[in-house]
Amino acid sequence: MPRALPPLGWFRAFEAAARRESFTRAADELGLTQSAVSQQIRLLESRLGCRLFVRKPRGIALTDEGRRLLPDVTVAIGGLRSAVSAFEGPEQAGLLTVATSVSIAQWYLAPRLGHFLDANPGTSLRIVSAVWPDEQGESRADVRIRFGPEPDKAEAATQLGSSRMVLVAAPKLLNSKSDIHLTELQLRERVLIQAVGTADLWARHAELLGHDPKHLASLHVDSHGLAVDLARAGTGIAFTSESIALPSLRDGSLVRAHPESIDGRDGYWISNLAESRETMARTFIDWLTEQVNFADPVTIEVEDH
């Protein structure tokens, strides 16, 4: 049997990095972290058995193998765009299109969107949350929500929630309140769930807690929303975004596994891309910003020992 193709996301990361001549600019375009783009390209290089880029002090350059691969990948991605566009009808008048992070869609939009529509009768929404941000219809989006570093001043974006990273777990996974100060042995006995691109943040967090970050069991996932899902299921302890974990912390399906948190490099950012639908887009942005930024903070009680 022929081998399965590498994931499309690997090719998309390669194409964007080759076109932008930068992993960082490719990450900004795709709504990913720089480390996630770099990791996807390393995986593609490993699968193909060759180097696709030469890393230079001021950027990257394609190798001979990369230059040979790029035209076919560009044509293939263009063909996918054309195939999808054939099924897309004309834009609906008055439709507000929101290109969003999957985690935000899952943990903030899904439980609350009905209330927004009830409060804004006549509003039509299209929510797109595909893996590839520029395949989400971002070119036609009125509002964009992406995960990544703080955008430059040219992009008027508002941060949603905090960028802090926290340890969370299902209550059943912790034996008692004393587990709130997890020892290194206790962490080793549990699965540690990490979102892609947070390994160095976990190392900093472990140092803050006085733990050795090495030799910890870990499960790597590609989104903070999935990290929260797995933690809620009792799979392990998630080191994840406080903003995405907050709804579960508020309803009690997750608890903080340790009181310490650490500031992350990346966060969730919402931008108004609309011109003709400025008012509708602004109403949605204001509503979602309030839902995320003004949620009641969750604190944890620490017993004296």
Secondary structure by P-SEA (a helix, b strand, c coil): cccccccaaaaaaaaaaaaaccaaaaaaaacccaaaaaaaaaaaaaaacccccccccccccccaaaaaaaaaaaaaaaaaaaaaaaacccccccbbbbbcccccccccccccaaaaaaacccbbbbbbbcccccccccccccbbbbbccccccccccccccccbbbbbbccccccccccccccaaaaaabbbbbccccaaaaaaaaaaaccccccccccccccaaaaaaaaaacccccccccccaaaaaaaccccccccbbbbbcbbbbbbbccccaaaaaaaaaaaaaaacccccbbbbbbbcc
